[in-house]
Amino acid sequence: MKPSKLSVWLRLLWMFLKVNMLSPSGPASVGLLYKEAVGKIMSEERFVEAVGFSNVLPGSEALKLAMFVGYAAGGALGVMTALLGAALPPTVLMFAVAAFLQQFQHENWLEGFVTGMSPAVSALLIIVGWDLFHVGQTKKIDRRVLLIAALSALAFWFNLPSPLTLLGAGILGVFLFRR
């Protein structure tokens, strides 16, 4: 039985509220969204496509990803509910953080707190990358995938803009994965 449109929209709203309440940063929320969306409202291939396109186009990755996932799952109103769920938590949190930082902006412990968070965000991004890169135990890692990953890493290492790197990886994928 196919779920009603209303239940899909409510699921999108709740999913993006939850993801953005638990992980307010754009890149870090991708891993949480992956766990919430893949296999439930979209395939892994479609999710990877959404992440890729959200990084190529200008603007906030989190909002672009919400629009892509929302449209894929619930059409135009899915976009609106996903955007509401994606924008509301960061907006409320930003007001709260701004008020907090105004009170404690000259405290030494605040710099240590921010410095301590950086490795945790890096670890989360590595885990998300592994989840997207890792294939099932029955499949071998394709050398073409390793080539694209290596070339992309080099491009990032030499500070090429990420939209160009992702666009180049997509174009290379068209040629390497022709059927």
DODREN-318285 format. One record per atom (N, C-alpha, C, CB): atom name; x negated, y negated, z negated. Coordinates in steps of 0.05 Angstrom, whole numbers, plus 5000, padded with zeros to 4 digits. Each point is the difference from the previous one (the first is absolute). Glycine has a CB too. Layout:
REM DODREN-318285
   atom      u      v      w
     CA      X      Y      Z
...
//
This chain:
REM DODREN-318285
   atom      u      v      w
      N   4983   5024   5000
     CA   5017   4976   5000
      C   4982   4975   5000
     CB   5037   5025   4976
      N   4969   4957   5042
     CA   4984   4976   5003
      C   5008   4980   4978
     CB   4996   5007   5050
      N   4984   4980   4936
     CA   5007   4981   4979
      C   5014   4975   5012
     CB   4961   5017   4972
      N   5056   4971   5012
     CA   5014   4976   5010
      C   4980   4977   5002
     CB   5043   5015   4978
      N   4964   4965   5038
     CA   4983   4977   5004
      C   4995   4985   4974
     CB   5016   4995   5047
      N   5005   5003   4937
     CA   4998   4987   4974
      C   4980   5014   4982
     CB   5047   4985   5004
      N   4954   5042   4995
     CA   4981   5014   4983
      C   4971   4997   5011
     CB   5036   5033   4988
      N   4960   4965   5038
     CA   4974   4995   5011
      C   4990   4973   4992
     CB   5010   5030   5039
      N   5007   4949   4963
     CA   4992   4973   4993
      C   4994   4998   4970
     CB   5028   4982   5037
      N   4988   5031   4946
     CA   4995   4999   4972
      C   4973   5015   4993
     CB   5050   4998   4991
      N   4945   5024   5024
     CA   4975   5014   4996
      C   4976   4983   5008
     CB   5024   5043   5008
      N   4979   4942   5014
     CA   4978   4982   5009
      C   4996   4978   4979
     CB   5011   5010   5048
      N   5010   4978   4942
     CA   4998   4979   4980
      C   4986   5011   4976
     CB   5042   4978   5017
      N   4967   5045   4972
     CA   4988   5011   4976
      C   4971   5008   5005
     CB   5045   5016   4986
      N   4949   4996   5038
     CA   4973   5009   5006
      C   4981   4976   5000
     CB   5018   5038   5027
      N   4989   4940   4986
     CA   4982   4977   5002
      C   4999   4985   4973
     CB   5010   4997   5049
      N   5012   5002   4936
     CA   4999   4988   4974
      C   4980   5015   4982
     CB   5048   4985   5004
      N   4955   5042   4996
     CA   4983   5017   4984
      C   4970   4998   5008
     CB   5039   5031   4994
      N   4956   4971   5032
     CA   4972   4998   5010
      C   4988   4973   4993
     CB   5011   5032   5037
      N   5004   4947   4966
     CA   4989   4973   4996
      C   5000   4992   4970
     CB   5016   4988   5045
      N   4999   5027   4938
     CA   4998   4995   4971
      C   4977   5015   4989
     CB   5049   4994   4997
      N   4945   5030   5013
     CA   4978   5016   4990
      C   4973   4993   5012
     CB   5033   5036   4993
      N   4967   4953   5031
     CA   4975   4993   5013
      C   5004   4974   5016
     CB   4987   5049   5002
      N   5010   4928   4985
     CA   5005   4975   5013
      C   4981   4992   5022
     CB   5020   4987   4958
      N   4957   5026   5044
     CA   4981   4991   5021
      C   5007   5014   5026
     CB   4964   4992   4966
      N   5033   4995   5057
     CA   5007   5011   5026
      C   4986   5026   5006
     CB   5007   4954   5014
      N   4966   5046   4987
     CA   4986   5024   5008
      C   5004   5024   4980
     CB   4966   4971   5022
      N   5036   5023   4953
     CA   5003   5021   4980
      C   5028   5012   5001
     CB   4967   4977   4971
      N   5053   5008   5038
     CA   5027   5010   5002
      C   5004   5020   5022
     CB   5015   4957   4981
      N   4967   5043   5038
     CA   5002   5019   5023
      C   5000   5029   4990
     CB   4977   4966   5030
      N   5006   5040   4951
     CA   4999   5027   4990
      C   5025   5009   4986
     CB   4952   4994   4994
      N   5059   4988   4991
     CA   5026   5005   4986
      C   5022   5002   5020
     CB   4984   4976   4959
      N   5017   5007   5061
     CA   5020   5001   5020
      C   4998   5026   5016
     CB   5001   4950   5003
      N   4975   5059   5002
     CA   4995   5025   5014
      C   5014   5023   4985
     CB   4955   4983   5017
      N   5041   5018   4957
     CA   5013   5021   4984
      C   5030   4998   5000
     CB   4959   5001   4971
      N   5052   4975   5030
     CA   5029   4995   4999
      C   5013   5005   5027
     CB   4992   4968   4964
      N   4994   5025   5058
     CA   5014   5000   5026
      C   4995   5025   5017
     CB   4996   4952   4999
      N   4979   5058   5001
     CA   4993   5023   5017
      C   5014   5025   4991
     CB   4955   4979   5010
      N   5059   5033   5009
     CA   5015   5024   4995
      C   5028   4995   4989
     CB   4957   5022   4991
      N   5049   4954   5001
     CA   5026   4993   4989
      C   5016   4983   5020
     CB   4982   5002   4954
      N   5006   4977   5057
     CA   5014   4984   5020
      C   4985   4997   5026
     CB   5021   4976   4963
      N   4954   5034   5038
     CA   4985   4998   5024
      C   4977   5020   5000
     CB   5012   4952   5005
      N   4978   5055   5019
     CA   4978   5019   5003
      C   4973   4986   4993
     CB   5027   5026   5035
      N   4953   4990   4961
     CA   4974   4989   4994
      C   4989   4985   5025
     CB   4991   5038   4967
      N   5014   4973   5057
     CA   4991   4987   5024
      C   5013   4972   5003
     CB   4994   5045   5022
      N   5031   4954   4972
     CA   5015   4974   5002
      C   4989   4981   4979
     CB   5041   5023   5017
      N   4953   4987   4959
     CA   4989   4983   4979
      C   4972   4989   5007
     CB   5026   5027   4966
      N   4957   4990   5046
     CA   4974   4991   5008
      C   5003   4979   5022
     CB   4980   5045   4989
      N   5039   4959   5029
     CA   5006   4980   5021
      C   5008   4973   4987
     CB   5014   5038   5032
      N   5003   4964   4948
     CA   5010   4976   4986
      C   4977   4985   4987
     CB   5044   5022   4992
      N   4938   4993   4994
     CA   4977   4987   4987
      C   4982   4987   5020
     CB   5003   5034   4963
      N   4992   4981   5059
     CA   4983   4989   5021
      C   5011   4974   5012
     CB   4985   5046   5011
      N   5040   4954   4996
     CA   5012   4976   5012
      C   5002   4978   4980
     CB   5026   5029   5031
      N   4979   4977   4943
     CA   5002   4979   4980
      C   4973   4986   4996
     CB   5037   5025   4978
      N   4941   4989   5028
     CA   4973   4988   4998
      C   4992   4985   5025
     CB   4988   5036   4968
      N   5023   4971   5055
     CA   4993   4986   5025
      C   5014   4973   5002
     CB   4993   5045   5022
      N   5032   4954   4970
     CA   5015   4976   5003
      C   4993   4980   4978
     CB   5037   5026   5022
      N   4966   4948   4984
     CA   4994   4980   4979
      C   5021   4999   4978
     CB   4976   4973   5035
      N   5016   5020   4941
     CA   5019   4997   4978
      C   4995   5020   4978
     CB   5033   4983   5032
      N   4984   5017   4949
     CA   4998   5017   4976
      C   5004   5030   5008
     CB   5015   4962   4970
      N   4965   5054   5024
     CA   5002   5029   5007
      C   5024   5013   4985
     CB   4950   5001   5008
      N   5054   4992   4967
     CA   5021   5012   4984
      C   5028   4994   5012
     CB   4971   4996   4959
      N   5033   4979   5050
     CA   5025   4993   5011
      C   5004   5012   5028
     CB   4999   4957   4973
      N   4980   5044   5043
     CA   5002   5012   5026
      C   5006   5030   4998
     CB   4968   4966   5018
      N   5019   5047   4962
     CA   5005   5028   4996
      C   5029   5005   4990
     CB   4951   5006   4989
      N   5059   4976   4994
     CA   5028   5002   4991
      C   5018   4997   5024
     CB   4988   4981   4955
      N   5006   5001   5063
     CA   5018   4996   5023
      C   4999   5025   5018
     CB   4992   4951   4998
      N   4985   5060   5007
     CA   4997   5023   5017
      C   5015   5024   4988
     CB   4955   4984   5017
      N   5040   5022   4958
     CA   5013   5023   4986
      C   5030   4995   4998
     CB   4957   5009   4974
      N   5050   4966   5019
     CA   5029   4994   4998
      C   5015   5004   5026
     CB   4988   4968   4964
      N   5000   5023   5058
     CA   5013   5002   5026
      C   5001   5030   5008
     CB   4984   4954   5013
      N   4994   5060   4983
     CA   4999   5029   5007
      C   5022   5016   4985
     CB   4951   4996   5010
      N   5054   4997   4965
     CA   5019   5015   4984
      C   5028   4989   5001
     CB   4962   5012   4971
      N   5041   4962   5031
     CA   5027   4989   4997
      C   5007   4977   5019
     CB   4996   5013   4954
      N   4990   4984   5068
     CA   5007   4979   5019
      C   4996   4972   4990
     CB   5033   5032   5018
      N   4982   4949   4993
     CA   4996   4972   4992
      C   5006   4995   4971
     CB   5012   4987   5047
      N   5009   5025   4942
     CA   5006   4996   4972
      C   4979   5015   4982
     CB   5049   4994   5011
      N   4940   5027   5000
     CA   4978   5013   4986
      C   4976   4982   4997
     CB   5016   5044   5017
      N   4979   4940   5003
     CA   4978   4980   4999
      C   5005   4980   4977
     CB   4992   5005   5050
      N   5033   4986   4949
     CA   5007   4980   4979
      C   4998   5011   4972
     CB   5030   4978   5033
      N   4980   5046   4963
     CA   4998   5012   4973
      C   4972   5007   4992
     CB   5046   5018   5006
      N   4938   4992   5014
     CA   4972   5006   4994
      C   4984   4974   4994
     CB   5003   5041   5030
      N   5003   4938   4985
     CA   4986   4974   4994
      C   5008   4989   4973
     CB   4999   4991   5049
      N   5026   5011   4944
     CA   5009   4991   4973
      C   4985   5016   4979
     CB   5045   4987   5018
      N   4954   5039   4985
     CA   4986   5017   4980
      C   4970   4994   4999
     CB   5034   5035   5007
      N   4955   4958   5017
     CA   4971   4995   5001
      C   4993   4972   4990
     CB   4997   5031   5039
      N   5020   4950   4965
     CA   4993   4972   4993
      C   5008   4992   4972
     CB   5006   4989   5047
      N   5014   5023   4942
     CA   5010   4992   4973
      C   4979   5005   4978
     CB   5046   5009   5016
      N   4944   5015   4981
     CA   4980   5004   4978
      C   4976   4983   5001
     CB   5016   5046   4999
      N   4970   4951   5025
     CA   4976   4983   5000
      C   5007   4971   4994
     CB   4980   5031   5033
      N   5043   4960   4976
     CA   5008   4972   4995
      C   5003   4995   4970
     CB   5022   4998   5046
      N   4993   5019   4941
     CA   5004   4998   4971
      C   4974   5002   4985
     CB   5047   5019   5005
      N   4937   5002   5003
     CA   4974   5003   4987
      C   4981   4977   5004
     CB   5005   5049   5006
      N   4996   4939   5018
     CA   4982   4977   5006
      C   5007   4977   4982
     CB   4995   5015   5047
      N   5030   4980   4949
     CA   5008   4978   4982
      C   4991   5006   4971
     CB   5040   4990   5029
      N   4962   5035   4962
     CA   4992   5008   4974
      C   4969   4998   4997
     CB   5040   5030   4996
      N   4946   4979   5023
     CA   4970   4999   4999
      C   4991   4971   5001
     CB   4997   5045   5023
      N   5015   4939   4994
     CA   4992   4971   5001
      C   5004   4987   4973
     CB   5012   4999   5049
      N   5010   5006   4938
     CA   5005   4989   4974
      C   4980   5010   4979
     CB   5049   4996   5011
      N   4944   5030   4990
     CA   4980   5012   4982
      C   4973   4988   5005
     CB   5027   5042   4999
      N   4964   4956   5026
     CA   4974   4990   5006
      C   4997   4971   4993
     CB   4997   5032   5037
      N   5024   4953   4964
     CA   4999   4972   4991
      C   4993   4998   4971
     CB   5034   4988   5035
      N   4976   5031   4949
     CA   4995   5000   4971
      C   4971   5010   4993
     CB   5049   5008   4994
      N   4940   5011   5022
     CA   4975   5013   4993
      C   4978   4996   5020
     CB   5026   5033   4975
      N   4975   4948   5043
     CA   4982   4997   5022
      C   4971   4996   4992
     CB   5038   4982   5025
      N   4957   5008   4951
     CA   4972   4995   4991
      C   4989   5021   4981
     CB   5010   4951   5006
      N   5003   5071   4991
     CA   4991   5022   4982
      C   4981   5018   5015
     CB   5043   4998   4975
      N   4935   5010   5011
     CA   4979   5017   5011
      C   5011   5028   5007
     CB   4966   4975   4975
      N   5052   5036   5008
     CA   5009   5027   5005
      C   5016   5003   5026
     CB   5002   5006   4951
      N   5009   4973   5059
     CA   5015   5001   5025
      C   4982   5008   5024
     CB   5032   4965   4982
      N   4944   5024   5019
     CA   4982   5007   5022
      C   4992   5030   4998
     CB   4983   4953   5001
      N   5012   5057   4976
     CA   4994   5028   4996
      C   5023   5018   5008
     CB   4969   4988   4964
      N   5055   5004   5030
     CA   5024   5015   5007
      C   5002   5003   5031
     CB   5023   4983   4958
      N   4974   4995   5056
     CA   5002   5000   5029
      C   4977   5017   5012
     CB   5022   4954   5000
      N   4954   5043   4990
     CA   4978   5016   5009
      C   5004   5030   4995
     CB   4970   4961   4992
      N   5043   5046   4986
     CA   5005   5028   4994
      C   5021   5012   5018
     CB   4988   4990   4954
      N   5030   4994   5057
     CA   5021   5010   5017
      C   4990   5007   5028
     CB   5033   4973   4975
      N   4946   5014   5034
     CA   4990   5003   5028
      C   4993   5029   5006
     CB   4983   4954   4998
      N   5002   5061   4985
     CA   4994   5028   5007
      C   5024   5018   5001
     CB   4956   4993   4979
      N   5064   5001   5004
     CA   5025   5016   5001
      C   5015   4997   5026
     CB   5003   4995   4950
      N   4998   4980   5060
     CA   5013   4996   5026
      C   4985   5014   5022
     CB   5018   4955   4984
      N   4955   5044   5015
     CA   4984   5013   5020
      C   5005   5030   4999
     CB   4965   4965   4996
      N   5036   5047   4980
     CA   5005   5029   4998
      C   5028   5007   5011
     CB   4971   5001   4959
      N   5048   4983   5036
     CA   5027   5005   5011
      C   5000   4999   5031
     CB   5020   4980   4958
      N   4966   5002   5053
     CA   4998   4998   5029
      C   4986   5025   5012
     CB   5000   4950   4997
      N   4979   5059   4989
     CA   4986   5024   5009
      C   5019   5024   5000
     CB   4956   4982   4983
      N   5060   5021   4996
     CA   5019   5022   4998
      C   5021   4999   5022
     CB   4992   5001   4950
      N   5018   4975   5055
     CA   5019   4997   5022
      C   4988   5008   5027
     CB   5023   4963   4974
      N   4952   5027   5030
     CA   4986   5007   5025
      C   4997   5030   5002
     CB   4976   4957   4998
      N   5017   5057   4981
     CA   4996   5029   5001
      C   5027   5013   5006
     CB   4963   4997   4967
      N   5059   4994   5021
     CA   5026   5012   5005
      C   5008   4997   5030
     CB   5013   4990   4952
      N   4981   4987   5059
     CA   5006   4996   5028
      C   4981   5015   5019
     CB   5018   4955   4988
      N   4957   5048   5004
     CA   4980   5013   5017
      C   5001   5030   4997
     CB   4971   4960   4995
      N   5035   5050   4982
     CA   4999   5029   4994
      C   5022   5014   5015
     CB   4980   4991   4955
      N   5013   5031   5057
     CA   5021   5016   5013
      C   5004   5025   4984
     CB   4987   4983   5046
      N   5035   5032   4960
     CA   5006   5024   4984
      C   4978   5020   5000
     CB   5048   4992   5011
      N   4953   5027   4970
     CA   4979   5020   4997
      C   4999   5019   5024
     CB   5006   4997   4951
      N   5015   5005   5064
     CA   5000   5018   5023
      C   4988   4988   5025
     CB   5040   5022   4981
      N   4957   4952   5019
     CA   4989   4986   5023
      C   4971   4991   4995
     CB   5047   4984   5012
      N   4938   5014   5009
     CA   4973   4989   4998
      C   5001   4970   5006
     CB   4979   5045   5013
      N   5002   4941   4976
     CA   4998   4971   5006
      C   4989   4998   5028
     CB   4993   4987   4951
      N   5022   4999   5065
     CA   4993   4996   5029
      C   4976   4981   5002
     CB   5048   5008   5013
      N   4933   4999   5004
     CA   4976   4983   5004
      C   5007   4973   5011
     CB   4973   5041   5007
      N   5049   4958   5008
     CA   5009   4974   5011
      C   5008   4981   4978
     CB   5015   5023   5042
      N   4998   4988   4937
     CA   5009   4984   4977
      C   4975   4990   4985
     CB   5043   5027   4996
      N   4937   4991   5001
     CA   4975   4992   4987
      C   4986   4978   5016
     CB   4995   5046   4980
      N   5005   4956   5046
     CA   4988   4979   5017
      C   5013   4973   4996
     CB   4988   5036   5034
      N   5039   4964   4967
     CA   5015   4975   4996
      C   4994   4989   4972
     CB   5036   5015   5032
      N   4964   5002   4948
     CA   4994   4991   4973
      C   4972   4988   4998
     CB   5031   5035   4982
      N   4950   4978   5030
     CA   4972   4990   4998
      C   4997   4973   5015
     CB   4984   5048   4997
      N   5028   4950   5027
     CA   4998   4975   5015
      C   5015   4978   4985
     CB   4997   5026   5043
      N   5025   4980   4945
     CA   5015   4980   4984
      C   4984   4991   4976
     CB   5044   5020   5015
      N   4943   4999   4972
     CA   4984   4992   4977
      C   4977   4982   5008
     CB   5011   5044   4978
      N   4977   4962   5045
     CA   4979   4982   5011
      C   5011   4972   5006
     CB   4976   5041   5019
      N   5047   4959   4993
     CA   5012   4974   5007
      C   5005   4983   4975
     CB   5021   5021   5041
      N   4990   4993   4938
     CA   5005   4986   4975
      C   4973   4991   4987
     CB   5043   5027   4994
      N   4937   4990   5008
     CA   4974   4994   4988
      C   4988   4975   5012
     CB   4993   5049   4992
      N   5011   4948   5035
     CA   4990   4976   5014
      C   5020   4977   5000
     CB   4973   5030   5028
      N   5047   4972   4954
     CA   5019   4978   4995
      C   5017   4992   5024
     CB   4969   4984   4966
      N   5036   5036   5051
     CA   5020   4994   5022
      C   5027   4997   4987
     CB   4973   5026   5034
      N   5043   4956   4976
     CA   5027   4997   4988
      C   5016   5026   5001
     CB   5000   4951   5015
      N   5013   5054   4963
     CA   5015   5026   4998
      C   5021   5003   5021
     CB   4992   4999   4952
      N   5023   4980   5056
     CA   5019   5005   5022
      C   4987   5009   5026
     CB   5029   4965   4980
      N   4947   5024   5026
     CA   4986   5009   5024
      C   4990   5029   4997
     CB   4987   4952   5010
      N   5003   5054   4967
     CA   4991   5028   4995
      C   5023   5020   5003
     CB   4964   4982   4969
      N   5059   5011   5019
     CA   5022   5018   5001
      C   5011   5003   5029
     CB   5012   4988   4952
      N   4989   4989   5062
     CA   5009   5001   5028
      C   4981   5017   5016
     CB   5020   4954   4995
      N   4954   5042   5001
     CA   4980   5016   5015
      C   5002   5030   4993
     CB   4970   4961   5000
      N   5035   5045   4975
     CA   5004   5029   4992
      C   5025   5011   5013
     CB   4977   4991   4956
      N   5044   4993   5046
     CA   5024   5010   5013
      C   4996   5005   5030
     CB   5026   4975   4967
      N   4960   5006   5046
     CA   4994   5004   5028
      C   4982   5024   5005
     CB   5004   4950   5007
      N   4976   5054   4976
     CA   4983   5023   5002
      C   5016   5026   4995
     CB   4961   4973   4984
      N   5058   5026   4998
     CA   5017   5023   4995
      C   5017   5007   5024
     CB   5002   4987   4953
      N   5007   4993   5063
     CA   5015   5005   5024
      C   4983   5017   5019
     CB   5026   4956   4995
      N   4949   5037   5008
     CA   4983   5015   5019
      C   4991   5027   4989
     CB   4984   4956   5018
      N   5010   5045   4956
     CA   4989   5025   4988
      C   5022   5021   4996
     CB   4965   4973   4978
      N   5060   5018   5017
     CA   5021   5019   4994
      C   5021   5003   5022
     CB   4993   4988   4952
      N   4998   5007   5073
     CA   5018   5004   5023
      C   5008   5029   5002
     CB   4978   4962   5025
      N   5047   5042   4983
     CA   5009   5028   5003
      C   5006   5006   5028
     CB   5019   4999   4956
//
